[in-house]
């Protein structure tokens, strides 16, 4: 539900705009107004959301300056209040100094602490501050403007559209410059500009809703504050006694009550977000094994380096002799990987972002394995290809131990597991009975090393809660809107687990058929000579399904719906999204490229 995202963008911004307008236009003592602004900043710092503090300060300064300029333009010299008759001059009073401390000194202190802001982050923050401040001033015009009422009401959707277009356009301009500055060498700028043009109007539609909600919230509050005689940015009440001296004081009291209730209602959602952001599960202490095989993997990737990895990634462009040379150059690094697999391995990035150097190093290992596999196919050496596939699976499962759910799904090795499983199945047609049994034992051991999905999901929750406040907020919004991407990740993960377990059962059945001359009638025939137990179906907790059809058999899982459909995939295809598939997860879906038996 996108309404959750719209509210999360509109309501907190509207609430901060209400604070800024009250501080700039209220007749309360300057110390009280400055204290309220400081309290609002202090609450935001509890998260701590330094970006919001900077944006709010820019918004306040813009509103204060805008109202001051507006007052002088709106009131001719002859009609100005006495306090405005003196020419304007800079005064360093206690009021000015304290306001400067709140709006300039506090953000400056925040900036020195949040030194990680990049140049383009400043562009976004300043832009947000200007847009939110300008939107608040537009709401002031809607309520206090001198144009006819129908004109001001008609201007509300126009304001929403103009602000949405301006915000989207300026943000995309910043994104294009950011892309040009950082990644234009690897990704053409023209393609990114085309993406911006395609995405422009969908983004505008999204911003229209959030901007419209924000304008409506602030406008209603300003109307109530004006009727309650609590907000008078242009001294209209004092210059119009008929309005300032309300005959029905009961109506004023009711309006003030309504203004307080409206403010309280609007504050509920931001307060709920604040409390949710402050609730973090402490990161558990993880004792890494010493020595840790993961360190060997990273060291091996750095030994390979980006130059050799790039060549091996494009192995089809290399001549046969060049491929031999490049693979020979990475063999010491791949040997270090084998040494690491003999040690206990635990990924240290379970509760912290993956360091780019480590991520890139692991990717280089993937490229090296791809080049080695290409050389084995070039030489027709199925034994080397088999060992390479098994080593890749060992490495994929070893690197994934300790990662959160999202880290597993985006792991560079995890993505190629289906290809490796298909390759192992193809190669098994030419293996001896003894070798197939050895592979079944090794794959069963690898499967037992995978962590359950529940452990990965819990680690992901703790990771998101202790990440940056923006990432934590995005995680909460996905959860509240029913768009939690862990549902998709769970389907992908369980599919990988299912594919490996189906492969284990298929290999055991193939070994049985090689020895007996016919496939097993029931899975129990494989126990205990070929399998210690029937692999479980991760989707329902039962056993994988085995169906004999004539002289052949088929294997399947109940799939995401948890219902045994007798091996029918419901007409779904391999490329359909995981969350829309119905029917069983069949052998033909998991092994679409397998060789005929």
VEXDREN-2710 file (C-alpha; in Angstrom, 1 decimal):
% VEXDREN-2710
k/r/px/py/pz
1/UNK/0.0/0.0/0.0
2/UNK/1.7/3.2/-1.2
3/UNK/-0.5/5.3/1.2
4/UNK/1.9/4.3/4.0
5/UNK/4.8/5.8/2.0
6/UNK/2.8/8.9/1.1
7/UNK/1.9/9.5/4.8
8/UNK/5.5/8.9/5.9
9/UNK/6.7/11.6/3.5
10/UNK/3.9/14.1/4.1
11/UNK/3.0/13.9/7.7
12/UNK/6.4/14.4/9.4
13/UNK/7.3/17.2/6.9
14/UNK/3.9/18.8/7.6
15/UNK/4.5/18.6/11.4
16/UNK/7.9/20.2/11.1
17/UNK/6.4/22.9/8.9
18/UNK/3.8/23.6/11.5
19/UNK/6.6/24.0/14.1
20/UNK/8.5/26.3/11.8
21/UNK/5.4/28.5/11.0
22/UNK/4.4/28.8/14.6
23/UNK/8.0/29.8/15.6
24/UNK/8.1/32.4/12.9
25/UNK/4.6/33.9/13.2
26/UNK/3.4/33.3/16.7
27/UNK/3.1/36.2/19.2
28/UNK/4.5/34.1/22.0
29/UNK/7.6/35.2/23.7
30/UNK/10.7/34.7/21.6
31/UNK/12.3/32.5/24.3
32/UNK/9.3/30.1/24.2
33/UNK/9.4/29.9/20.4
34/UNK/13.1/29.3/20.3
35/UNK/12.8/26.7/23.0
36/UNK/10.1/24.8/21.0
37/UNK/12.3/24.8/17.9
38/UNK/15.2/23.5/20.0
39/UNK/13.0/20.8/21.5
40/UNK/11.9/19.7/18.0
41/UNK/15.5/19.5/16.9
42/UNK/16.4/17.6/20.1
43/UNK/13.7/15.0/19.5
44/UNK/15.0/14.4/15.9
45/UNK/18.5/14.0/17.3
46/UNK/17.4/11.1/19.4
47/UNK/17.2/8.9/16.3
48/UNK/19.7/10.5/15.3
49/UNK/18.5/12.0/12.0
50/UNK/21.1/14.6/11.3
51/UNK/19.8/15.1/7.8
52/UNK/16.4/16.1/9.1
53/UNK/18.0/18.6/11.5
54/UNK/19.8/20.4/8.6
55/UNK/16.7/20.3/6.4
56/UNK/14.5/21.7/9.3
57/UNK/16.9/24.5/10.0
58/UNK/17.0/25.5/6.3
59/UNK/13.2/25.4/6.3
60/UNK/12.9/27.6/9.4
61/UNK/15.3/30.2/8.0
62/UNK/13.5/30.3/4.7
63/UNK/10.1/30.7/6.4
64/UNK/11.4/33.4/8.8
65/UNK/13.0/35.3/5.9
66/UNK/10.0/34.8/3.6
67/UNK/7.4/36.1/6.2
68/UNK/9.6/39.1/7.0
69/UNK/9.9/40.1/3.4
70/UNK/6.2/39.3/2.8
71/UNK/5.1/41.5/5.7
72/UNK/6.9/44.5/4.3
73/UNK/5.6/44.0/0.8
74/UNK/2.0/43.4/2.0
75/UNK/1.7/46.3/4.4
76/UNK/2.3/49.8/2.9
77/UNK/4.3/52.1/5.1
78/UNK/1.2/54.1/6.1
79/UNK/-0.6/51.0/7.3
80/UNK/2.2/49.2/9.0
81/UNK/2.2/48.7/12.7
82/UNK/4.3/51.1/14.7
83/UNK/7.0/48.5/15.3
84/UNK/7.5/48.3/11.5
85/UNK/7.8/52.0/10.9
86/UNK/11.5/52.1/11.8
87/UNK/13.9/51.2/8.9
88/UNK/15.2/47.7/9.1
89/UNK/18.7/47.3/10.5
90/UNK/20.8/44.4/11.8
91/UNK/20.5/44.1/15.6
92/UNK/22.4/41.6/17.8
93/UNK/20.0/41.2/20.6
94/UNK/19.7/38.2/23.0
95/UNK/16.7/37.0/20.9
96/UNK/18.7/37.1/17.7
97/UNK/21.7/35.3/19.3
98/UNK/19.6/32.6/20.8
99/UNK/17.7/32.0/17.6
100/UNK/21.1/31.9/15.8
101/UNK/22.3/29.2/18.2
102/UNK/19.3/27.0/17.5
103/UNK/19.1/27.5/13.7
104/UNK/22.8/27.9/12.8
105/UNK/25.0/26.8/15.7
106/UNK/23.1/23.5/16.4
107/UNK/23.1/22.4/12.7
108/UNK/26.8/23.4/12.5
109/UNK/27.5/21.1/15.4
110/UNK/25.5/18.4/13.7
111/UNK/27.4/18.9/10.5
112/UNK/30.7/18.4/12.2
113/UNK/29.5/15.1/13.6
114/UNK/27.8/14.0/10.4
115/UNK/31.0/14.5/8.4
116/UNK/30.0/11.7/6.1
117/UNK/27.7/13.9/4.0
118/UNK/28.8/13.9/0.4
119/UNK/28.5/16.9/-1.9
120/UNK/25.4/15.6/-3.5
121/UNK/23.9/14.8/-0.1
122/UNK/24.1/18.5/0.6
123/UNK/22.3/19.2/-2.7
124/UNK/19.4/16.9/-1.6
125/UNK/19.2/18.4/1.9
126/UNK/19.2/22.0/0.8
127/UNK/16.7/21.2/-1.9
128/UNK/14.4/19.5/0.6
129/UNK/14.7/22.4/3.0
130/UNK/13.8/24.9/0.3
131/UNK/10.9/22.9/-1.0
132/UNK/9.3/22.2/2.4
133/UNK/9.8/25.8/3.4
134/UNK/8.3/27.1/0.1
135/UNK/5.4/24.7/0.5
136/UNK/4.7/26.1/4.0
137/UNK/4.7/29.6/2.7
138/UNK/2.3/28.5/0.0
139/UNK/0.0/27.3/2.7
140/UNK/0.2/30.7/4.4
141/UNK/-0.9/32.4/1.2
142/UNK/-3.8/30.0/0.9
143/UNK/-5.1/30.9/4.4
144/UNK/-4.0/34.5/4.8
145/UNK/-3.8/35.7/1.2
146/UNK/-5.9/38.6/0.0
147/UNK/-6.9/37.0/-3.3
148/UNK/-10.5/35.7/-3.5
149/UNK/-11.2/32.6/-1.6
150/UNK/-12.1/30.6/-4.7
151/UNK/-8.8/31.5/-6.3
152/UNK/-6.9/30.3/-3.2
153/UNK/-8.8/27.0/-3.1
154/UNK/-8.3/26.4/-6.8
155/UNK/-4.6/27.0/-6.3
156/UNK/-4.2/24.1/-3.9
157/UNK/-4.0/21.3/-6.6
158/UNK/-1.9/23.6/-8.8
159/UNK/0.5/24.1/-6.0
160/UNK/0.7/20.3/-5.4
161/UNK/1.4/19.7/-9.1
162/UNK/4.0/22.5/-9.4
163/UNK/5.8/21.5/-6.3
164/UNK/5.8/17.8/-7.3
165/UNK/7.1/18.6/-10.7
166/UNK/9.8/20.9/-9.3
167/UNK/10.9/18.4/-6.7
168/UNK/11.0/15.5/-9.1
169/UNK/12.8/17.5/-11.7
170/UNK/15.4/18.9/-9.3
171/UNK/16.0/15.6/-7.7
172/UNK/16.6/13.9/-11.1
173/UNK/18.9/16.7/-12.1
174/UNK/21.0/16.0/-9.0
175/UNK/20.8/12.2/-9.7
176/UNK/22.0/12.7/-13.2
177/UNK/25.0/14.8/-12.1
178/UNK/25.7/12.3/-9.4
179/UNK/25.7/9.5/-12.0
180/UNK/27.9/11.6/-14.3
181/UNK/30.3/12.3/-11.4
182/UNK/30.6/8.7/-10.1
183/UNK/29.7/6.0/-12.6
184/UNK/29.6/7.5/-16.0
185/UNK/32.7/5.6/-17.0
186/UNK/31.0/2.2/-16.4
187/UNK/27.5/3.2/-17.4
188/UNK/26.7/5.6/-20.3
189/UNK/25.1/8.9/-19.2
190/UNK/22.6/8.8/-22.1
191/UNK/21.1/5.6/-20.8
192/UNK/20.6/7.1/-17.4
193/UNK/19.0/10.2/-18.8
194/UNK/16.5/8.0/-20.7
195/UNK/15.8/6.2/-17.4
196/UNK/15.1/9.6/-15.7
197/UNK/12.7/10.6/-18.5
198/UNK/10.8/7.3/-18.2
199/UNK/10.6/7.5/-14.5
200/UNK/9.8/11.3/-14.3
201/UNK/6.0/11.2/-14.5
202/UNK/5.6/8.1/-12.3
203/UNK/7.7/9.9/-9.6
204/UNK/5.6/13.1/-10.1
205/UNK/2.4/11.2/-9.5
206/UNK/3.9/9.8/-6.2
207/UNK/5.0/13.3/-5.1
208/UNK/1.6/14.8/-5.9
209/UNK/-0.1/12.7/-3.4
210/UNK/2.4/13.3/-0.6
211/UNK/2.6/17.0/-1.4
212/UNK/-1.2/17.3/-1.5
213/UNK/-1.5/15.6/1.8
214/UNK/1.1/17.9/3.4
215/UNK/-0.6/21.0/2.0
216/UNK/-4.0/19.9/3.3
217/UNK/-2.6/19.2/6.8
218/UNK/-0.8/22.5/7.1
219/UNK/-3.7/24.5/5.6
220/UNK/-6.3/23.0/8.0
221/UNK/-4.0/23.7/10.9
222/UNK/-3.5/27.3/9.8
223/UNK/-7.2/27.9/9.4
224/UNK/-7.8/26.6/12.9
225/UNK/-4.9/28.6/14.4
226/UNK/-6.2/31.8/12.7
227/UNK/-9.8/31.3/14.0
228/UNK/-8.3/30.5/17.4
229/UNK/-6.4/33.9/17.3
230/UNK/-3.1/32.0/18.0
231/UNK/-1.4/32.8/14.7
232/UNK/-1.3/36.2/13.0
233/UNK/1.7/36.5/10.7
234/UNK/0.5/39.8/9.2
235/UNK/-1.2/41.5/12.2
236/UNK/-4.5/41.1/10.5
237/UNK/-6.4/40.5/13.7
238/UNK/-5.1/43.7/15.3
239/UNK/-6.0/45.8/12.3
240/UNK/-9.5/44.3/12.0
241/UNK/-11.2/44.6/15.4
242/UNK/-14.3/42.8/14.1
243/UNK/-12.2/39.7/13.6
244/UNK/-9.8/40.2/16.6
245/UNK/-12.6/40.8/19.1
246/UNK/-14.7/37.7/18.6
247/UNK/-18.2/38.1/20.0
248/UNK/-18.6/34.4/20.7
249/UNK/-15.7/33.4/23.0
250/UNK/-17.2/29.9/23.1
251/UNK/-16.5/29.5/19.4
252/UNK/-12.9/30.6/20.0
253/UNK/-12.4/28.1/22.7
254/UNK/-13.9/25.3/20.6
255/UNK/-11.6/26.3/17.7
256/UNK/-8.6/26.3/20.0
257/UNK/-9.6/22.8/21.2
258/UNK/-9.9/21.7/17.6
259/UNK/-6.5/23.2/16.7
260/UNK/-4.9/21.3/19.6
261/UNK/-6.7/18.1/18.6
262/UNK/-5.6/18.4/15.0
263/UNK/-2.0/19.0/16.0
264/UNK/-2.2/15.9/18.3
265/UNK/-3.7/13.8/15.6
266/UNK/-1.0/14.8/13.1
267/UNK/1.8/14.3/15.6
268/UNK/0.7/10.7/16.4
269/UNK/2.1/9.1/13.2
270/UNK/5.5/10.9/13.5
271/UNK/5.7/9.9/17.1
272/UNK/4.9/6.3/16.3
273/UNK/7.7/6.4/13.7
274/UNK/10.0/7.9/16.3
275/UNK/9.3/5.3/18.9
276/UNK/9.7/2.5/16.3
277/UNK/13.0/3.9/15.2
278/UNK/14.2/4.1/18.8
279/UNK/13.4/0.4/19.4
280/UNK/16.4/-1.5/18.4
281/UNK/17.4/-5.0/19.3
282/UNK/21.0/-5.0/20.6
283/UNK/23.5/-6.6/18.2
284/UNK/24.6/-10.0/19.6
285/UNK/28.2/-10.7/20.2
286/UNK/29.6/-13.0/17.5
287/UNK/32.7/-15.0/18.2
288/UNK/34.5/-15.4/14.9
289/UNK/36.5/-18.6/14.4
290/UNK/40.2/-18.3/14.6
291/UNK/41.5/-18.8/12.0
292/UNK/38.5/-17.8/9.8
293/UNK/38.3/-19.3/6.4
294/UNK/36.5/-16.2/5.2
295/UNK/39.7/-14.2/5.5
296/UNK/41.4/-16.7/3.1
297/UNK/38.5/-16.1/0.6
298/UNK/39.0/-12.3/0.7
299/UNK/42.8/-12.7/0.4
300/UNK/42.4/-15.0/-2.6
301/UNK/40.1/-12.5/-4.3
302/UNK/42.6/-9.7/-3.8
303/UNK/45.3/-12.0/-5.3
304/UNK/43.2/-12.4/-8.4
305/UNK/42.5/-8.7/-8.7
306/UNK/40.2/-6.8/-11.0
307/UNK/42.3/-7.1/-14.2
308/UNK/42.5/-10.9/-14.3
309/UNK/38.9/-11.1/-13.1
310/UNK/37.7/-8.9/-16.0
311/UNK/39.5/-11.1/-18.5
312/UNK/38.1/-14.4/-17.1
313/UNK/34.6/-12.9/-16.9
314/UNK/34.8/-12.5/-20.7
315/UNK/36.4/-15.9/-21.2
316/UNK/34.5/-16.3/-24.5
317/UNK/36.6/-13.5/-26.0
318/UNK/39.9/-15.1/-25.1
319/UNK/41.9/-17.4/-27.4
320/UNK/42.4/-21.0/-26.1
321/UNK/46.0/-20.2/-25.3
322/UNK/45.1/-16.9/-23.5
323/UNK/42.5/-18.7/-21.5
324/UNK/45.1/-21.3/-20.4
325/UNK/47.5/-18.5/-19.4
326/UNK/44.9/-16.6/-17.4
327/UNK/43.6/-19.6/-15.5
328/UNK/47.1/-20.6/-14.7
329/UNK/47.7/-17.2/-13.2
330/UNK/44.8/-17.6/-10.7
331/UNK/45.5/-21.2/-9.6
332/UNK/47.4/-20.1/-6.5
333/UNK/44.5/-17.9/-5.4
334/UNK/42.0/-20.8/-6.0
335/UNK/44.3/-23.1/-3.9
336/UNK/44.1/-20.5/-1.1
337/UNK/40.3/-20.8/-1.4
338/UNK/40.6/-24.6/-1.0
339/UNK/42.7/-24.0/2.1
340/UNK/40.0/-21.7/3.5
341/UNK/37.3/-24.3/2.9
342/UNK/39.2/-26.6/5.2
343/UNK/38.8/-24.2/8.1
344/UNK/35.7/-23.0/10.0
345/UNK/34.1/-20.1/8.2
346/UNK/31.8/-17.4/9.4
347/UNK/31.0/-14.2/7.4
348/UNK/31.8/-11.2/9.7
349/UNK/29.2/-9.0/7.8
350/UNK/26.1/-10.4/9.5
351/UNK/25.2/-7.2/11.4
352/UNK/27.2/-4.6/9.4
353/UNK/27.3/-3.5/5.8
354/UNK/29.5/-5.6/3.5
355/UNK/32.7/-3.8/2.8
356/UNK/33.1/-3.0/-0.8
357/UNK/36.6/-4.4/-1.0
358/UNK/35.5/-7.7/0.4
359/UNK/32.5/-7.9/-1.8
360/UNK/34.6/-7.2/-4.9
361/UNK/37.2/-9.8/-3.9
362/UNK/34.5/-12.5/-3.6
363/UNK/33.3/-11.5/-7.1
364/UNK/36.8/-12.0/-8.5
365/UNK/36.7/-15.6/-7.2
366/UNK/33.5/-16.2/-9.1
367/UNK/35.1/-14.9/-12.3
368/UNK/38.1/-17.2/-11.7
369/UNK/35.9/-20.2/-11.3
370/UNK/34.0/-19.3/-14.4
371/UNK/37.3/-19.1/-16.3
372/UNK/38.4/-22.5/-14.9
373/UNK/35.1/-24.1/-15.9
374/UNK/35.4/-22.7/-19.4
375/UNK/38.9/-24.2/-19.7
376/UNK/37.6/-27.6/-18.4
377/UNK/34.8/-27.6/-21.1
378/UNK/37.4/-26.5/-23.7
379/UNK/39.5/-29.5/-22.8
380/UNK/36.6/-31.8/-22.4
381/UNK/37.8/-32.6/-18.8
382/UNK/34.6/-33.5/-17.0
383/UNK/36.5/-34.5/-13.8
384/UNK/37.9/-31.0/-13.4
385/UNK/34.5/-29.4/-14.2
386/UNK/32.9/-31.7/-11.5
387/UNK/35.4/-30.7/-8.9
388/UNK/35.0/-27.0/-9.8
389/UNK/31.2/-27.3/-9.4
390/UNK/31.6/-28.9/-6.0
391/UNK/34.1/-26.4/-4.9
392/UNK/31.8/-23.6/-5.9
393/UNK/28.9/-25.0/-3.9
394/UNK/31.1/-25.4/-0.9
395/UNK/32.3/-21.8/-1.2
396/UNK/28.7/-20.5/-1.7
397/UNK/27.4/-22.1/1.5
398/UNK/30.6/-21.2/3.5
399/UNK/30.4/-17.5/2.5
400/UNK/26.7/-17.4/3.3
401/UNK/27.1/-18.6/6.9
402/UNK/26.5/-15.6/9.2
403/UNK/24.9/-13.3/6.6
404/UNK/21.4/-11.9/7.0
405/UNK/18.6/-12.9/4.6
406/UNK/19.1/-10.0/2.2
407/UNK/22.9/-10.6/2.2
408/UNK/22.3/-14.2/1.2
409/UNK/20.0/-13.4/-1.7
410/UNK/22.5/-10.8/-3.0
411/UNK/25.5/-13.0/-2.5
412/UNK/27.6/-13.3/-5.6
413/UNK/27.9/-17.1/-5.3
414/UNK/24.3/-17.7/-4.4
415/UNK/23.1/-16.4/-7.8
416/UNK/24.9/-19.1/-9.7
417/UNK/23.9/-22.1/-7.6
418/UNK/21.1/-23.2/-10.0
419/UNK/23.6/-23.3/-12.9
420/UNK/26.0/-25.3/-10.8
421/UNK/23.3/-27.8/-9.7
422/UNK/22.3/-28.3/-13.3
423/UNK/25.9/-28.9/-14.3
424/UNK/26.3/-31.5/-11.6
425/UNK/23.2/-33.3/-12.7
426/UNK/24.4/-33.3/-16.3
427/UNK/27.9/-34.6/-15.3
428/UNK/26.4/-37.4/-13.1
429/UNK/25.3/-39.3/-16.2
430/UNK/28.9/-40.2/-16.8
431/UNK/30.0/-41.0/-13.3
432/UNK/30.5/-44.3/-11.6
433/UNK/28.2/-45.7/-8.9
434/UNK/30.9/-45.1/-6.3
435/UNK/31.5/-41.5/-7.3
436/UNK/27.8/-40.7/-7.3
437/UNK/27.4/-42.0/-3.8
438/UNK/30.4/-39.9/-2.7
439/UNK/28.8/-36.8/-4.2
440/UNK/25.4/-37.6/-2.5
441/UNK/27.2/-37.8/0.9
442/UNK/29.0/-34.5/0.3
443/UNK/25.9/-32.6/-1.0
444/UNK/24.0/-33.9/2.0
445/UNK/26.7/-32.5/4.3
446/UNK/26.6/-29.2/2.5
447/UNK/22.8/-29.0/2.8
448/UNK/23.0/-29.6/6.6
449/UNK/25.4/-26.6/6.9
450/UNK/22.8/-24.1/5.6
451/UNK/21.2/-22.0/8.2
452/UNK/17.4/-22.1/8.5
453/UNK/15.5/-19.2/7.0
454/UNK/14.1/-18.2/10.4
455/UNK/17.7/-17.6/11.6
456/UNK/18.5/-15.5/8.5
457/UNK/15.3/-13.4/8.8
458/UNK/16.0/-12.7/12.5
459/UNK/19.5/-11.6/11.7
460/UNK/18.1/-9.4/8.9
461/UNK/15.7/-7.8/11.3
462/UNK/18.5/-6.9/13.8
463/UNK/20.7/-5.7/11.0
464/UNK/18.0/-3.4/9.6
465/UNK/17.2/-2.0/13.1
466/UNK/20.8/-1.1/13.7
467/UNK/21.6/0.3/10.3
468/UNK/21.1/3.9/9.3
469/UNK/17.8/5.5/10.3
470/UNK/16.8/5.8/6.6
471/UNK/17.3/2.1/6.1
472/UNK/15.5/1.2/9.3
473/UNK/12.6/3.5/8.3
474/UNK/12.4/1.9/4.8
475/UNK/12.3/-1.5/6.5
476/UNK/9.5/-0.4/8.8
477/UNK/7.5/1.1/5.9
478/UNK/7.8/-2.1/3.9
479/UNK/6.6/-4.1/6.9
480/UNK/3.7/-1.8/7.6
481/UNK/2.6/-1.6/4.0
482/UNK/2.7/-5.4/3.5
483/UNK/5.5/-5.1/0.9
484/UNK/8.1/-6.8/3.0
485/UNK/10.6/-8.0/0.5
486/UNK/11.6/-10.9/2.8
487/UNK/8.6/-12.7/1.4
488/UNK/10.2/-12.7/-2.0
489/UNK/13.6/-13.5/-0.5
490/UNK/12.2/-16.4/1.4
491/UNK/10.7/-17.9/-1.8
492/UNK/14.1/-17.6/-3.5
493/UNK/16.0/-19.1/-0.6
494/UNK/13.7/-22.0/-0.2
495/UNK/13.8/-22.7/-3.9
496/UNK/17.6/-22.9/-3.7
497/UNK/17.4/-25.3/-0.8
498/UNK/14.8/-27.4/-2.6
499/UNK/16.9/-27.6/-5.8
500/UNK/19.9/-28.9/-3.9
501/UNK/17.8/-31.5/-2.0
502/UNK/16.0/-32.6/-5.2
503/UNK/19.5/-33.0/-6.8
504/UNK/20.5/-35.2/-3.8
505/UNK/17.5/-37.3/-4.2
506/UNK/17.9/-37.5/-8.0
507/UNK/21.5/-38.6/-7.7
508/UNK/20.6/-41.2/-5.1
509/UNK/17.8/-42.5/-7.4
510/UNK/20.3/-42.6/-10.3
511/UNK/22.8/-44.6/-8.2
512/UNK/20.0/-47.0/-7.3
513/UNK/19.0/-47.4/-11.0
514/UNK/22.6/-48.0/-12.0
515/UNK/22.9/-50.8/-9.5
516/UNK/19.4/-52.3/-9.7
517/UNK/18.5/-51.6/-13.3
518/UNK/15.3/-49.8/-12.5
519/UNK/14.3/-46.7/-10.5
520/UNK/13.1/-47.1/-6.9
521/UNK/9.4/-47.8/-6.5
522/UNK/9.2/-45.6/-3.4
523/UNK/11.8/-43.3/-1.8
524/UNK/12.1/-45.7/1.2
525/UNK/14.0/-48.0/-1.1
526/UNK/16.9/-45.6/-1.0
527/UNK/17.3/-45.9/2.7
528/UNK/19.9/-46.7/4.2
529/UNK/22.2/-47.8/1.3
530/UNK/21.9/-44.6/-0.8
531/UNK/20.5/-42.0/1.6
532/UNK/20.4/-41.8/5.4
533/UNK/16.9/-40.2/5.1
534/UNK/14.6/-38.6/2.5
535/UNK/15.4/-34.9/2.1
536/UNK/12.7/-32.6/3.6
537/UNK/10.6/-30.2/1.6
538/UNK/11.4/-26.8/3.0
539/UNK/8.0/-25.4/1.9
540/UNK/5.9/-27.6/4.2
541/UNK/8.3/-29.4/6.4
542/UNK/7.4/-32.8/5.0
543/UNK/9.4/-35.0/2.6
544/UNK/10.0/-34.2/-1.1
545/UNK/7.5/-35.9/-3.3
546/UNK/8.4/-38.8/-5.5
547/UNK/6.1/-40.0/-8.2
548/UNK/6.6/-43.1/-10.4
549/UNK/5.2/-42.8/-13.9
550/UNK/5.8/-46.1/-15.9
551/UNK/9.5/-46.8/-16.0
552/UNK/10.4/-43.3/-15.0
553/UNK/9.8/-41.0/-12.0
554/UNK/9.5/-37.3/-11.2
555/UNK/10.4/-35.3/-8.1
556/UNK/8.7/-32.2/-6.9
557/UNK/8.0/-29.9/-3.9
558/UNK/4.6/-28.5/-2.9
559/UNK/5.9/-25.0/-3.6
560/UNK/4.9/-21.7/-2.1
561/UNK/1.2/-22.6/-1.7
562/UNK/2.1/-25.6/0.5
563/UNK/-0.5/-27.8/-1.3
564/UNK/0.4/-31.1/-3.0
565/UNK/-1.0/-30.7/-6.5
566/UNK/0.3/-34.1/-7.6
567/UNK/3.3/-32.8/-9.5
568/UNK/1.3/-30.2/-11.5
569/UNK/3.0/-26.8/-11.8
570/UNK/-0.3/-25.1/-12.4
571/UNK/0.8/-23.9/-15.8
572/UNK/3.5/-21.6/-14.4
573/UNK/6.8/-21.0/-16.1
574/UNK/10.3/-20.6/-14.8
575/UNK/10.4/-16.9/-15.4
576/UNK/7.2/-16.1/-13.5
577/UNK/7.7/-14.1/-10.2
578/UNK/8.0/-16.3/-7.2
579/UNK/5.1/-14.7/-5.4
580/UNK/2.6/-15.3/-8.2
581/UNK/3.4/-19.0/-8.9
582/UNK/0.8/-21.6/-8.1
583/UNK/1.1/-25.3/-8.3
584/UNK/4.0/-27.5/-7.3
585/UNK/7.7/-26.7/-7.8
586/UNK/8.6/-29.4/-10.3
587/UNK/11.8/-31.1/-11.4
588/UNK/11.5/-29.6/-14.9
589/UNK/11.4/-26.1/-13.4
590/UNK/14.4/-26.6/-11.2
591/UNK/16.4/-28.5/-13.9
592/UNK/15.2/-27.1/-17.2
593/UNK/18.5/-27.8/-19.0
594/UNK/19.2/-31.3/-17.7
595/UNK/20.3/-34.0/-20.2
596/UNK/17.9/-36.9/-21.0
597/UNK/18.3/-39.9/-18.9
END
